[in-house]
Amino acid sequence: MIDPPPGRDPTAEPSAVALGPEGSGWMRLKTLVLLRWLAVAGQTIAILVAHQSYGIALDLTACLLTVGAAVAVNLALVFAMPETRRLTETEALLTLLLDTVQLGFLLYLTGGLNNPFAFLIVAPVTIAGAALRARATVVMGIVTIAIVTLVDTYHLPLVRRDGTMIEVPRLFEFGFWLAIVIGVVFLGLYTRRVASEFRTMGNALLATQMALAREQKLTDLGGVVAAAAHELGTPLATIKLVSTEMIDDLAEAGEACREIRADAELIRQEADRCRTILHSMGRTGRDDLHLRRLPLSALIRDAAEPHLERGKHLVFALGDVPGSPSRQPMVRRQPELLHGLRNLIQNGVDFARSTVWVDAEWDQTSIRLRVADDGPGYPPHLLGRIGDPFFQPRRDESGPSRGREGLGLGLGLFIARTLLERTGARLNFSNGADPFLAEEERPERCGAIAEVRWPRAAIETVERSEGATNPLNL
């Protein structure tokens, strides 16, 4: 779940845990059936009230048959399909188109845009924008605008029983048409944008949880390894003891049992080999269990270790701010810390020309860590969007000389940022130099800088070691 090197889509791996392609199996049949029942009830009430209470001479037979068509479709769907059925994008689109056509024909029978309920025709477009792909939403919008335009031009007039014509001035009618068209476009785009961001954020948070779970499993694996090494030690010792006794007994038997003795010696050698392997595994597991609390330098070393042999020089600097305690903080070995810091260091290694600097310092109240490199730095126009899971990188066709043009700035950094913020950190991203300076004017640390700051109480353990070692040899 960490950012890939240049040339790869930084969202490629996390997409494997995505919630599913939008528009595919998102909309339940039960939801559309329920919405249609509500629409049928509202249409029936509006028709009857307009006819009975306001004396509008409607063609009741045609109106009720139009409403009855929606009822028949609903009943057919209820009896033909299970309630739990999830519609494909095509099925959902056809269902919403059917609702739009039915409402359009009802508006034709009830005065067109003179009907104050005409604005409800934008409802199916809004649903499409929230649940379907852009192509389906565009189809819904075009069909809706076409139906509204036809209904505005061709419709049966609204007439009272006494023959009085009910209509708005033509200018107002055009205004109603324009308002509906704008509403279709605006609501379609708005709901689609908001729903897309919700889906993307959901996928990003799911990827974050999976990254954290993977890191937690790796941490817990040490305990399992230590327990296995301990349990297997006794039977291996028994095997070695028995094989040794067999060798001694067979030595007295002379040349007749030479092959059997060779086999017994092989068994003893393999038992020694297994014990050596288990000893190493057990030591690793016990070390992992003991490193629930460790010096800050050891945590940094742990995070940087996968990237020490990638051809870039990593320079570590650890020091306290003058006037602060000289002992380095003892911190908790949290999966969130390891994964987040490892991600930041990998980003530096990915884009550095030759060197990455990892600096840590502390004072009485805070701990600060800074990862800098000598690469091209962040594109200035993208600094405000670093770590945005919605960010879509622009493919740079001019070659690698353009640097980080959107690569390594999306979902991977979002995961790192989310995990580190869960530990109480605050992150800041900047450049070490103006990217438009000439090459000879750029300082040594001219590339990207990622700075992380914690309150000491957020990650420091209660106990502090008087003689903390420094695995970084600083």
Sine and cosine of phi, psi and omega as CSV:
sin_phi,cos_phi,sin_psi,cos_psi,sin_omega,cos_omega
0.00,0.00,0.21,0.98,0.03,-1.00
-0.99,-0.15,0.32,-0.95,-0.12,-0.99
-0.87,0.48,0.72,-0.69,0.03,-1.00
-0.98,0.22,0.26,-0.96,0.04,-1.00
-0.93,0.37,0.22,-0.98,-0.03,-1.00
-0.81,0.58,0.55,-0.84,0.02,-1.00
0.99,-0.12,-0.16,0.99,0.04,-1.00
-0.90,-0.44,0.48,-0.88,0.03,-1.00
-0.95,0.32,0.86,-0.51,-0.06,-1.00
-0.92,0.39,-0.16,0.99,0.04,-1.00
-0.96,-0.28,0.16,0.99,-0.10,-0.99
-0.92,0.40,-0.72,0.69,-0.04,-1.00
-0.95,0.32,-0.74,0.67,0.00,-1.00
-0.87,0.49,-0.41,0.91,-0.01,-1.00
-0.89,0.46,-0.31,0.95,0.03,-1.00
-0.91,0.41,-0.33,0.95,0.01,-1.00
-0.96,-0.29,0.23,0.97,-0.04,-1.00
-0.88,0.48,0.38,-0.93,-0.06,-1.00
-0.96,0.29,-0.09,1.00,0.00,-1.00
0.84,-0.54,0.41,-0.91,-0.01,-1.00
-0.91,0.41,0.66,-0.75,-0.01,-1.00
-0.89,0.46,0.59,-0.81,0.01,-1.00
0.99,0.11,-0.08,1.00,-0.04,-1.00
-0.93,-0.36,0.98,-0.21,0.05,-1.00
0.96,0.28,0.31,0.95,-0.03,-1.00
-0.99,0.10,-0.54,0.84,-0.16,-0.99
-0.98,-0.20,0.82,-0.57,0.02,-1.00
-0.99,0.14,0.60,-0.80,0.06,-1.00
-0.87,0.49,-0.64,0.77,-0.02,-1.00
-0.84,0.54,-0.60,0.80,-0.01,-1.00
-0.91,0.42,-0.73,0.68,0.00,-1.00
-0.92,0.39,-0.61,0.79,0.04,-1.00
-0.89,0.46,-0.69,0.72,0.01,-1.00
-0.89,0.45,-0.69,0.72,0.03,-1.00
-0.88,0.47,-0.61,0.79,0.01,-1.00
-0.93,0.37,-0.61,0.79,0.07,-1.00
-0.87,0.49,-0.65,0.76,0.05,-1.00
-0.90,0.45,-0.66,0.75,0.03,-1.00
-0.90,0.44,-0.67,0.74,0.02,-1.00
-0.88,0.48,-0.70,0.71,0.01,-1.00
-0.88,0.47,-0.70,0.71,0.00,-1.00
-0.91,0.43,-0.68,0.74,0.01,-1.00
-0.90,0.44,-0.68,0.73,-0.01,-1.00
-0.89,0.45,-0.71,0.71,0.01,-1.00
-0.89,0.46,-0.70,0.72,-0.02,-1.00
-0.89,0.46,-0.66,0.75,-0.01,-1.00
-0.91,0.43,-0.73,0.69,-0.05,-1.00
-0.92,0.38,-0.66,0.75,0.02,-1.00
-0.91,0.42,-0.71,0.71,0.00,-1.00
-0.87,0.49,-0.63,0.78,-0.05,-1.00
-0.97,0.24,-0.69,0.72,-0.10,-0.99
-1.00,0.08,-0.72,0.69,-0.13,-0.99
-1.00,0.07,-0.54,0.84,-0.07,-1.00
-0.95,-0.31,0.04,1.00,0.11,-0.99
0.90,0.44,0.52,0.85,0.01,-1.00
-1.00,0.04,0.79,-0.62,-0.06,-1.00
-0.99,0.15,1.00,0.07,0.03,-1.00
-1.00,-0.08,0.43,-0.90,0.13,-0.99
-0.99,0.16,1.00,0.04,-0.12,-0.99
-0.86,0.51,-0.62,0.79,-0.04,-1.00
-0.89,0.46,-0.76,0.65,-0.01,-1.00
-0.91,0.42,-0.65,0.76,-0.02,-1.00
-0.90,0.43,-0.72,0.69,-0.04,-1.00
-0.94,0.34,-0.52,0.85,0.08,-1.00
-0.92,0.40,-0.60,0.80,0.04,-1.00
-0.90,0.43,-0.69,0.72,0.06,-1.00
-0.91,0.41,-0.62,0.79,0.01,-1.00
-0.89,0.45,-0.50,0.86,0.05,-1.00
-0.89,0.46,-0.65,0.76,0.05,-1.00
-0.91,0.42,-0.62,0.78,0.04,-1.00
-0.89,0.45,-0.68,0.73,-0.02,-1.00
-0.90,0.44,-0.66,0.75,0.03,-1.00
-0.89,0.45,-0.68,0.73,0.01,-1.00
-0.89,0.46,-0.70,0.71,-0.01,-1.00
-0.90,0.44,-0.65,0.76,0.02,-1.00
-0.88,0.47,-0.67,0.74,0.01,-1.00
-0.92,0.39,-0.65,0.76,-0.02,-1.00
-0.89,0.45,-0.68,0.73,-0.06,-1.00
-0.99,0.14,-0.45,0.89,-0.09,-1.00
-1.00,0.00,-0.41,0.91,-0.10,-1.00
-0.76,-0.65,0.50,-0.86,0.06,-1.00
-0.94,0.34,0.44,-0.90,-0.02,-1.00
-0.90,0.43,-0.46,0.89,-0.05,-1.00
-0.99,0.15,-0.01,1.00,-0.05,-1.00
-0.88,0.48,0.74,-0.67,0.09,-1.00
-0.97,-0.26,0.77,-0.64,-0.12,-0.99
-0.98,0.18,0.58,-0.81,0.18,-0.98
-0.96,0.28,0.17,-0.99,-0.01,-1.00
-0.88,0.48,-0.67,0.75,0.00,-1.00
-0.90,0.44,-0.68,0.73,0.01,-1.00
-0.90,0.43,-0.68,0.73,0.01,-1.00
-0.91,0.42,-0.64,0.76,0.02,-1.00
-0.89,0.45,-0.71,0.71,0.01,-1.00
-0.90,0.45,-0.62,0.79,0.03,-1.00
-0.90,0.44,-0.70,0.71,0.00,-1.00
-0.94,0.35,-0.59,0.81,0.07,-1.00
-0.89,0.45,-0.63,0.77,0.04,-1.00
-0.88,0.48,-0.68,0.73,0.03,-1.00
-0.90,0.44,-0.64,0.77,0.00,-1.00
-0.91,0.41,-0.69,0.72,0.02,-1.00
-0.90,0.43,-0.67,0.74,0.01,-1.00
-0.89,0.47,-0.69,0.72,0.02,-1.00
-0.93,0.37,-0.59,0.81,0.05,-1.00
-0.89,0.46,-0.68,0.74,0.02,-1.00
-0.92,0.40,-0.59,0.81,0.05,-1.00
-0.91,0.41,-0.61,0.79,0.07,-1.00
-0.92,0.40,-0.59,0.81,0.07,-1.00
-0.86,0.52,-0.63,0.77,-0.01,-1.00
-0.98,0.22,-0.29,0.96,-0.13,-0.99
-0.84,-0.55,0.60,0.80,0.17,-0.99
0.99,-0.14,0.08,1.00,0.04,-1.00
0.90,0.44,-0.74,-0.68,-0.03,-1.00
-0.98,0.21,-0.07,1.00,0.17,-0.99
-0.96,0.29,-0.27,0.96,0.05,-1.00
-0.98,0.21,0.86,-0.51,-0.06,-1.00
-0.91,0.42,-0.25,0.97,0.01,-1.00
-1.00,0.02,0.15,0.99,-0.05,-1.00
-0.89,0.46,-0.48,0.88,-0.06,-1.00
-0.90,0.43,-0.31,0.95,-0.01,-1.00
-0.91,0.41,-0.19,0.98,-0.01,-1.00
-0.93,0.36,-0.24,0.97,0.04,-1.00
-0.98,0.18,-0.18,0.98,-0.06,-1.00
-0.87,0.49,-0.74,0.67,0.01,-1.00
-0.87,0.49,-0.56,0.83,0.04,-1.00
-0.91,0.42,-0.65,0.76,0.02,-1.00
-0.89,0.46,-0.68,0.73,0.03,-1.00
-0.90,0.44,-0.67,0.75,0.02,-1.00
-0.89,0.46,-0.67,0.74,0.02,-1.00
-0.89,0.46,-0.54,0.84,-0.03,-1.00
-0.99,0.17,-0.49,0.87,-0.19,-0.98
-0.88,-0.47,-0.31,0.95,-0.12,-0.99
-0.92,-0.39,0.15,-0.99,0.03,-1.00
-0.95,0.31,0.18,-0.98,-0.05,-1.00
-0.87,0.49,-0.65,0.76,-0.04,-1.00
-0.88,0.47,-0.70,0.71,0.01,-1.00
-0.91,0.41,-0.61,0.79,0.03,-1.00
-0.90,0.43,-0.64,0.76,0.04,-1.00
-0.89,0.45,-0.68,0.74,0.03,-1.00
-0.86,0.50,-0.71,0.70,0.02,-1.00
-0.87,0.50,-0.68,0.73,-0.01,-1.00
-0.89,0.45,-0.69,0.73,-0.01,-1.00
-0.90,0.44,-0.71,0.71,0.00,-1.00
-0.89,0.45,-0.67,0.74,-0.01,-1.00
-0.89,0.45,-0.72,0.70,0.00,-1.00
-0.89,0.45,-0.65,0.76,0.03,-1.00
-0.89,0.46,-0.69,0.72,0.00,-1.00
-0.91,0.41,-0.67,0.74,0.02,-1.00
-0.88,0.48,-0.65,0.76,0.01,-1.00
-0.91,0.42,-0.69,0.73,0.03,-1.00
-0.90,0.44,-0.68,0.73,-0.01,-1.00
-0.92,0.40,-0.56,0.83,0.04,-1.00
-0.92,0.39,-0.54,0.84,-0.03,-1.00
-1.00,0.06,-0.68,0.73,-0.06,-1.00
-0.85,-0.52,0.90,-0.44,0.06,-1.00
-0.31,-0.95,0.36,-0.93,0.09,-1.00
-0.99,0.15,0.69,-0.72,-0.06,-1.00
-0.95,0.31,0.38,-0.92,0.12,-0.99
-1.00,0.03,0.87,-0.50,-0.06,-1.00
-0.77,-0.64,0.72,-0.69,0.12,-0.99
-0.96,0.27,0.22,-0.97,0.00,-1.00
-0.90,0.43,-0.46,0.89,0.02,-1.00
-0.99,0.12,0.10,1.00,0.06,-1.00
1.00,-0.05,-0.02,1.00,0.00,-1.00
-0.94,0.33,0.77,-0.64,0.02,-1.00
-0.99,0.12,0.71,-0.70,0.03,-1.00
-0.93,-0.36,0.93,-0.38,0.04,-1.00
-0.40,-0.92,0.48,-0.88,0.03,-1.00
-1.00,-0.07,0.35,-0.94,0.06,-1.00
-0.83,0.55,0.51,-0.86,-0.07,-1.00
-0.85,0.53,-0.59,0.81,0.01,-1.00
-0.89,0.46,-0.67,0.74,0.03,-1.00
-0.92,0.38,-0.60,0.80,0.01,-1.00
-0.90,0.43,-0.65,0.76,0.08,-1.00
-0.90,0.44,-0.62,0.78,0.05,-1.00
-0.89,0.46,-0.65,0.76,0.05,-1.00
-0.89,0.47,-0.68,0.74,0.02,-1.00
-0.88,0.48,-0.72,0.69,-0.03,-1.00
-0.90,0.43,-0.63,0.78,0.01,-1.00
-0.90,0.43,-0.64,0.76,0.01,-1.00
-0.92,0.39,-0.68,0.73,0.02,-1.00
-0.87,0.49,-0.72,0.69,0.02,-1.00
-0.89,0.45,-0.63,0.77,0.03,-1.00
-0.89,0.46,-0.64,0.77,0.03,-1.00
-0.88,0.48,-0.74,0.68,-0.03,-1.00
-0.92,0.40,-0.74,0.67,-0.08,-1.00
-0.92,0.40,-0.77,0.64,-0.04,-1.00
-0.92,0.40,-0.59,0.81,0.04,-1.00
-0.88,0.47,-0.73,0.68,0.00,-1.00
-0.93,0.37,-0.68,0.73,-0.07,-1.00
-0.91,0.42,-0.77,0.64,-0.03,-1.00
-0.91,0.42,-0.59,0.81,0.03,-1.00
-0.91,0.42,-0.67,0.74,0.00,-1.00
-0.89,0.46,-0.74,0.67,-0.03,-1.00
-0.90,0.43,-0.71,0.71,-0.01,-1.00
-0.90,0.43,-0.62,0.79,0.02,-1.00
-0.90,0.43,-0.64,0.77,0.02,-1.00
-0.92,0.38,-0.62,0.78,0.06,-1.00
-0.88,0.48,-0.71,0.71,-0.01,-1.00
-0.90,0.43,-0.68,0.73,-0.01,-1.00
-0.90,0.43,-0.68,0.74,0.02,-1.00
-0.90,0.43,-0.64,0.77,0.05,-1.00
-0.88,0.48,-0.69,0.72,0.04,-1.00
-0.90,0.43,-0.65,0.76,-0.02,-1.00
-0.91,0.42,-0.68,0.73,0.01,-1.00
-0.92,0.39,-0.59,0.81,0.06,-1.00
-0.90,0.43,-0.66,0.75,0.06,-1.00
-0.89,0.46,-0.61,0.79,0.04,-1.00
-0.89,0.46,-0.71,0.70,0.00,-1.00
-0.89,0.45,-0.62,0.78,0.01,-1.00
-0.93,0.38,-0.62,0.78,0.05,-1.00
-0.90,0.45,-0.68,0.73,0.02,-1.00
-0.91,0.42,-0.67,0.75,0.01,-1.00
-0.89,0.45,-0.63,0.77,0.02,-1.00
-0.90,0.43,-0.68,0.73,0.02,-1.00
-0.90,0.43,-0.62,0.79,0.01,-1.00
-0.91,0.41,-0.64,0.77,0.03,-1.00
-0.89,0.45,-0.66,0.76,0.03,-1.00
-0.90,0.44,-0.60,0.80,0.03,-1.00
-0.92,0.39,-0.68,0.73,-0.02,-1.00
-0.95,0.32,-0.36,0.93,-0.05,-1.00
-0.89,0.46,-0.49,0.87,0.01,-1.00
-0.86,0.52,-0.67,0.74,0.03,-1.00
-0.89,0.45,-0.65,0.76,0.02,-1.00
-0.90,0.43,-0.67,0.74,0.00,-1.00
-0.89,0.45,-0.69,0.72,-0.01,-1.00
-0.89,0.46,-0.68,0.73,0.01,-1.00
-0.91,0.42,-0.66,0.75,0.01,-1.00
-0.90,0.43,-0.66,0.75,0.01,-1.00
-0.89,0.46,-0.64,0.77,0.00,-1.00
-0.91,0.41,-0.70,0.71,-0.06,-1.00
-0.93,0.37,-0.57,0.82,-0.04,-1.00
-0.99,0.13,-0.21,0.98,-0.04,-1.00
-0.90,0.44,-0.65,0.76,-0.04,-1.00
-0.91,0.42,-0.79,0.62,0.02,-1.00
-0.88,0.47,-0.54,0.84,0.04,-1.00
-0.92,0.38,-0.61,0.79,0.05,-1.00
-0.90,0.44,-0.63,0.78,0.04,-1.00
-0.89,0.45,-0.70,0.72,0.02,-1.00
-0.87,0.50,-0.67,0.74,-0.01,-1.00
-0.91,0.41,-0.67,0.75,-0.02,-1.00
-0.89,0.45,-0.72,0.70,-0.01,-1.00
-0.91,0.42,-0.67,0.75,-0.01,-1.00
-0.91,0.42,-0.57,0.82,0.04,-1.00
-0.91,0.42,-0.69,0.73,0.04,-1.00
-0.89,0.45,-0.63,0.78,0.04,-1.00
-0.89,0.46,-0.66,0.75,0.00,-1.00
-0.89,0.46,-0.69,0.72,0.01,-1.00
-0.89,0.45,-0.67,0.74,0.00,-1.00
-0.91,0.41,-0.66,0.75,-0.03,-1.00
-0.95,0.31,-0.39,0.92,0.03,-1.00
-0.91,0.42,-0.51,0.86,0.01,-1.00
-0.98,0.18,-0.29,0.96,-0.05,-1.00
-0.99,0.16,-0.20,0.98,0.07,-1.00
1.00,0.08,-0.33,-0.94,-0.09,-1.00
-0.93,0.37,-0.34,0.94,-0.07,-1.00
-0.89,0.45,-0.50,0.87,-0.05,-1.00
-0.93,-0.36,0.48,0.88,-0.06,-1.00
-0.89,0.45,-0.68,0.73,-0.02,-1.00
-0.92,0.40,-0.63,0.78,0.02,-1.00
-0.92,0.40,-0.62,0.78,0.03,-1.00
-0.90,0.44,-0.63,0.78,0.03,-1.00
-0.88,0.47,-0.64,0.77,0.04,-1.00
-0.91,0.42,-0.65,0.76,0.01,-1.00
-0.90,0.43,-0.63,0.78,0.05,-1.00
-0.91,0.42,-0.60,0.80,0.05,-1.00
-0.90,0.44,-0.65,0.76,0.03,-1.00
-0.87,0.49,-0.68,0.73,0.00,-1.00
-0.90,0.43,-0.65,0.76,0.01,-1.00
-0.89,0.45,-0.68,0.73,0.00,-1.00
-0.93,0.37,-0.58,0.82,0.07,-1.00
-0.90,0.45,-0.65,0.76,0.07,-1.00
-0.88,0.47,-0.65,0.76,0.01,-1.00
-0.89,0.45,-0.70,0.71,0.02,-1.00
-0.89,0.46,-0.64,0.77,-0.01,-1.00
-0.91,0.41,-0.60,0.80,0.05,-1.00
-0.90,0.44,-0.69,0.72,0.01,-1.00
-0.89,0.46,-0.73,0.69,-0.02,-1.00
-0.91,0.41,-0.56,0.83,0.05,-1.00
-0.88,0.48,-0.69,0.72,0.03,-1.00
-0.90,0.44,-0.70,0.72,0.01,-1.00
-0.90,0.44,-0.68,0.73,-0.01,-1.00
-0.90,0.43,-0.62,0.78,0.03,-1.00
-0.90,0.43,-0.66,0.75,0.04,-1.00
-0.89,0.46,-0.71,0.70,-0.01,-1.00
-0.89,0.46,-0.70,0.71,0.00,-1.00
-0.91,0.41,-0.63,0.77,0.06,-1.00
-0.86,0.51,-0.67,0.74,-0.02,-1.00
-0.89,0.45,-0.65,0.76,0.03,-1.00
-0.91,0.41,-0.61,0.79,-0.02,-1.00
-0.95,0.30,-0.41,0.91,-0.04,-1.00
-1.00,0.07,0.49,0.87,0.17,-0.98
-0.91,0.42,-0.46,0.89,0.16,-0.99
-0.76,-0.65,0.68,-0.73,-0.10,-0.99
-0.41,-0.91,0.32,-0.95,0.05,-1.00
-0.89,0.45,0.45,-0.89,0.01,-1.00
-0.84,0.54,-0.63,0.78,-0.02,-1.00
-0.89,0.45,-0.60,0.80,0.01,-1.00
-0.93,0.37,-0.61,0.79,0.05,-1.00
-0.89,0.46,-0.70,0.72,0.01,-1.00
-0.89,0.46,-0.67,0.74,0.01,-1.00
-0.88,0.47,-0.67,0.74,0.03,-1.00
-0.86,0.51,-0.70,0.71,-0.04,-1.00
-0.93,0.37,-0.57,0.82,-0.08,-1.00
-1.00,0.08,-0.29,0.96,-0.17,-0.99
-0.82,0.58,-0.67,0.74,-0.01,-1.00
-0.90,0.45,-0.24,0.97,-0.11,-0.99
-0.91,-0.41,0.19,0.98,-0.02,-1.00
-0.96,0.28,-0.41,0.91,-0.07,-1.00
-0.93,-0.36,0.55,0.84,-0.04,-1.00
-0.97,-0.23,0.30,0.95,0.10,-1.00
1.00,0.04,0.07,1.00,0.04,-1.00
-0.90,-0.44,0.54,-0.84,-0.02,-1.00
-1.00,0.03,0.86,-0.51,0.04,-1.00
-0.98,-0.18,0.84,-0.55,-0.02,-1.00
-0.94,-0.35,0.84,-0.54,-0.02,-1.00
-0.96,-0.29,0.66,-0.75,0.08,-1.00
-0.67,-0.74,0.79,-0.61,-0.06,-1.00
-0.73,-0.68,0.82,-0.57,-0.01,-1.00
-0.27,-0.96,0.47,-0.88,0.01,-1.00
-1.00,0.04,0.44,-0.90,0.07,-1.00
-0.96,0.29,0.66,-0.75,-0.01,-1.00
-0.78,0.62,0.72,-0.70,0.00,-1.00
1.00,-0.05,-0.09,1.00,0.00,-1.00
-0.98,-0.20,0.21,-0.98,0.03,-1.00
-0.84,0.54,0.65,-0.76,-0.06,-1.00
-0.98,0.19,-0.41,0.91,0.01,-1.00
-0.93,0.37,0.71,-0.71,0.07,-1.00
-0.96,0.29,0.53,-0.85,-0.07,-1.00
-0.92,0.40,0.57,-0.82,0.18,-0.98
-1.00,-0.09,0.86,-0.51,-0.13,-0.99
-0.89,-0.45,0.30,-0.95,0.04,-1.00
-0.98,0.18,0.66,-0.75,0.03,-1.00
-1.00,0.06,1.00,0.09,-0.06,-1.00
-0.99,-0.14,0.64,-0.77,0.05,-1.00
-0.85,0.53,-0.57,0.82,0.01,-1.00
-0.88,0.47,-0.68,0.73,0.01,-1.00
-0.90,0.43,-0.74,0.67,-0.04,-1.00
-0.87,0.49,-0.76,0.65,-0.07,-1.00
-0.92,0.39,-0.68,0.74,-0.02,-1.00
-0.90,0.44,-0.73,0.68,0.00,-1.00
-0.92,0.40,-0.62,0.78,0.02,-1.00
-0.87,0.49,-0.60,0.80,0.02,-1.00
-0.91,0.42,-0.71,0.71,-0.01,-1.00
-0.89,0.45,-0.67,0.75,0.01,-1.00
-0.92,0.39,-0.63,0.78,0.02,-1.00
-0.89,0.45,-0.66,0.75,0.03,-1.00
-0.86,0.52,-0.66,0.75,0.04,-1.00
-0.90,0.45,-0.69,0.72,0.01,-1.00
-0.90,0.43,-0.63,0.78,-0.03,-1.00
-0.86,0.51,-0.61,0.79,-0.16,-0.99
-0.93,-0.36,-0.07,1.00,0.01,-1.00
-0.94,0.33,0.52,-0.85,0.11,-0.99
-0.97,0.25,-0.72,0.69,-0.02,-1.00
-0.55,-0.84,-0.45,0.90,-0.19,-0.98
-0.70,-0.71,0.63,-0.78,0.13,-0.99
-0.81,-0.59,0.74,-0.67,0.03,-1.00
-0.96,-0.29,0.77,-0.64,0.08,-1.00
-0.87,-0.48,0.95,-0.31,-0.05,-1.00
-0.93,-0.36,0.62,-0.78,0.07,-1.00
-0.70,-0.71,0.63,-0.78,0.06,-1.00
-0.50,-0.87,0.29,-0.96,-0.04,-1.00
-0.49,-0.87,0.34,-0.94,0.13,-0.99
-0.68,-0.73,-0.34,-0.94,-0.07,-1.00
-0.90,0.43,-0.48,0.88,-0.16,-0.99
-0.89,-0.46,-0.32,0.95,-0.15,-0.99
-0.60,-0.80,0.32,-0.95,0.10,-0.99
-0.82,-0.57,0.75,-0.66,-0.04,-1.00
-0.82,-0.58,0.66,-0.75,0.05,-1.00
-0.74,-0.67,0.69,-0.72,-0.06,-1.00
-0.76,-0.65,0.77,-0.64,0.06,-1.00
-0.91,-0.41,0.88,-0.47,-0.02,-1.00
-0.79,-0.62,0.40,-0.92,0.03,-1.00
-0.64,-0.77,0.11,-0.99,0.00,-1.00
-0.96,-0.28,0.48,0.88,0.00,-1.00
-1.00,0.07,-0.31,-0.95,-0.06,-1.00
-0.96,0.27,-0.24,0.97,-0.02,-1.00
0.99,0.12,0.07,-1.00,0.03,-1.00
-0.98,0.21,0.63,-0.78,0.14,-0.99
-0.86,0.51,0.79,-0.61,-0.09,-1.00
-0.82,0.57,-0.60,0.80,-0.06,-1.00
-0.97,0.25,-0.11,0.99,0.00,-1.00
-0.94,-0.33,0.02,1.00,-0.06,-1.00
-0.85,0.52,-0.60,0.80,-0.03,-1.00
-0.96,0.27,-0.16,0.99,-0.07,-1.00
-0.92,-0.39,0.11,0.99,-0.02,-1.00
-0.90,0.44,0.77,-0.64,-0.01,-1.00
1.00,0.09,0.11,0.99,0.04,-1.00
-0.98,0.18,0.88,-0.47,-0.04,-1.00
-0.93,0.36,-0.25,0.97,0.00,-1.00
-1.00,0.07,-0.10,0.99,-0.12,-0.99
-0.92,0.38,0.79,-0.61,0.07,-1.00
-0.95,-0.30,0.91,-0.41,-0.07,-1.00
-0.91,0.43,0.61,-0.79,0.07,-1.00
-1.00,0.03,0.79,-0.61,0.01,-1.00
-0.95,0.31,0.85,-0.53,-0.04,-1.00
-1.00,0.01,0.92,-0.40,-0.06,-1.00
-1.00,0.02,-0.06,1.00,-0.06,-1.00
-1.00,-0.04,0.06,1.00,0.06,-1.00
0.98,-0.20,0.06,-1.00,-0.08,-1.00
-0.94,0.34,-0.21,0.98,-0.03,-1.00
-0.90,0.43,-0.32,0.95,-0.01,-1.00
-0.98,0.20,-0.17,0.99,0.09,-1.00
0.98,0.20,-0.62,-0.78,-0.13,-0.99
-0.99,0.15,0.88,0.47,0.00,-1.00
-0.98,0.21,0.95,0.32,0.07,-1.00
1.00,-0.03,-0.09,1.00,-0.03,-1.00
-1.00,0.05,0.62,-0.78,0.05,-1.00
0.94,0.33,0.31,0.95,-0.08,-1.00
-0.90,-0.44,0.06,1.00,-0.17,-0.99
-0.96,-0.28,-0.90,-0.43,-0.17,-0.99
-0.89,0.45,-0.62,0.79,0.00,-1.00
-0.86,0.51,-0.73,0.68,0.03,-1.00
-0.94,0.35,-0.51,0.86,0.09,-1.00
-0.88,0.48,-0.69,0.73,0.02,-1.00
-0.89,0.46,-0.73,0.69,0.01,-1.00
-0.88,0.48,-0.70,0.71,-0.02,-1.00
-0.89,0.45,-0.69,0.73,-0.01,-1.00
-0.89,0.46,-0.71,0.71,-0.03,-1.00
-0.91,0.42,-0.68,0.73,0.00,-1.00
-0.93,0.37,-0.61,0.79,0.03,-1.00
-0.92,0.40,-0.44,0.90,0.08,-1.00
-0.92,0.40,-0.39,0.92,0.04,-1.00
-1.00,-0.01,0.08,1.00,0.01,-1.00
0.99,-0.12,0.16,0.99,-0.07,-1.00
-0.99,0.13,0.38,-0.92,0.18,-0.98
-0.84,-0.55,0.75,-0.66,-0.09,-1.00
-0.93,-0.36,0.54,-0.84,0.07,-1.00
-0.64,-0.77,0.71,-0.70,-0.01,-1.00
-0.89,-0.45,0.71,-0.71,-0.02,-1.00
-0.42,-0.91,0.00,-1.00,0.06,-1.00
-0.92,-0.38,0.55,-0.83,0.00,-1.00
-0.98,0.21,-0.27,0.96,-0.02,-1.00
-0.40,-0.92,0.32,-0.95,0.09,-1.00
-0.90,0.44,0.86,-0.51,-0.06,-1.00
-0.92,0.40,-0.17,0.98,-0.02,-1.00
-0.99,-0.11,0.06,1.00,0.06,-1.00
-0.94,0.33,0.42,-0.91,0.10,-1.00
-0.93,0.38,0.38,-0.92,-0.10,-1.00
-0.86,0.51,-0.64,0.76,-0.05,-1.00
-0.96,0.28,-0.27,0.96,-0.02,-1.00
-1.00,-0.05,-0.13,0.99,-0.08,-1.00
-0.99,0.16,0.69,-0.72,0.04,-1.00
-0.94,0.33,0.09,-1.00,-0.05,-1.00
-0.89,0.46,-0.74,0.67,0.02,-1.00
-1.00,-0.03,0.96,0.29,-0.14,-0.99
-1.00,-0.10,-0.09,1.00,-0.13,-0.99
-1.00,-0.07,-0.52,-0.86,-0.06,-1.00
-0.97,0.24,0.53,-0.85,0.05,-1.00
-0.79,-0.62,0.81,-0.59,0.11,-0.99
-0.90,-0.43,0.87,-0.49,-0.04,-1.00
-0.91,-0.42,0.74,-0.67,0.00,-1.00
-0.86,-0.52,0.73,-0.69,-0.01,-1.00
-0.76,-0.65,0.77,-0.64,0.06,-1.00
-0.87,-0.50,0.54,-0.84,0.34,-0.94
-0.91,0.40,0.66,-0.75,-0.08,-1.00
-0.83,0.56,-0.63,0.78,-0.06,-1.00
-0.91,0.41,-0.32,0.95,-0.09,-1.00
-0.96,0.29,-0.59,0.81,-0.08,-1.00
-0.82,-0.57,-0.16,0.99,-0.04,-1.00
-0.99,0.13,0.65,-0.76,0.07,-1.00
-0.98,0.21,0.31,-0.95,-0.06,-1.00
-0.91,0.41,-0.70,0.71,-0.01,-1.00
-0.99,0.12,0.56,-0.83,0.05,-1.00
-0.82,-0.57,0.70,-0.72,-0.03,-1.00
-0.99,0.13,0.73,-0.69,0.01,-1.00
-0.95,0.32,-0.55,0.83,-0.08,-1.00
-0.87,-0.50,0.80,0.60,-0.05,-1.00
-0.90,0.44,0.73,-0.69,0.04,-1.00
-0.99,0.16,0.25,-0.97,-0.04,-1.00
-0.83,-0.56,1.00,-0.01,-0.04,-1.00
-0.89,0.46,-0.23,0.97,-0.03,-1.00
-1.00,0.06,-0.09,1.00,-0.03,-1.00
0.84,0.54,0.70,0.71,-0.05,-1.00
-1.00,0.01,0.00,0.00,0.00,0.00
